[in-house]
Amino acid sequence: MELFEIVMKLNGPVQPVGEQNADQTRLSNMKALTELADRILYEINRAEPAADRVEFSMKAIGVHAREFMESVKGA
C-alpha cells in the first residue's frame, strides 16, 4: 500500500456525494486532510533554505523542497 492510500484510508473520503449526512462526514474528513496538508507543506517549506547549503546531502533536500514549493505556488 502506498503512503497516499494509507492516509486516505485513515482519513476517509472527501468528495461530496449530495447526501446531507454523508457530506457532513466528508466535510469533516476534508478539514482533517487540509490540516494535514498544511502541516506537511510547513515541513517542506522549513527544509527549503537548505538549498543554499554547500553540503551535498543538505543541498539536495533543500533543492527538492524549493522546486516542489515553486510548483505548488505555480498551480
N, C-alpha and C positions, 0 to 999 in steps of 0.2 A: 504494500500500500504506500502511495506517495504521501508526503507531508501534507499537501493540499487536501487530499482525500480524507486524511485523519482529522484535520481541522474542521472540515465541513461536516464530517460525521458527528464530531463532538458539538459543533455549533448548531447544526440543524439548517434546514432550507431557509432561503431569504427571498426567493422570487414570489411575488404576490400571485394569488390564485382567484381573488374576487369573492372569497367567502370570509365573512367578518371574523369569526373565531380563529380560523387558520391564519388569516392575515395579521391578527394581533400577535400571535405567536411568532410569525415570520418577521414582524417589525422588531420585536424583542431580539430575535436572532440577528437581524441586521445591525441593531445598535451594538450588540456584543462584537460582531465581526468588524464594524468600523472602528470600534475602540481598539481592537487587536491590531488592525491595520495602522492606526495612528501610532501605537506603541512600537510596532515594527519599523515604520518609517523613521521614527525618532532614533532608534538604534542605528539604522543605516546612515542617517544624517550625522550622527556622532562619529562614525568611522571615516567620513569623507575627508576631514582635514589631514589624515594620514597620507593622502595622495601627494602631499608636498614633502614627505619624509625621504631621506636618502636610502634607508634600509629597504632592500628589495621586497621583502615579505610584507612589510607595513604599507609600502607604496602600492603594491598590487591590490591590497584590500581597499585602500583609500580610493584608488582609481576606479575600481569596480563600483564602489559606493557612489562616487561622483557621477559616473556615467549613468548609473541607474537613476539617481535623483534627477539628473538632467532630462532623462527620458520621461520620468513621471511629470515633471513640470511642463514638458512639451505636449503632453497628452491632452 
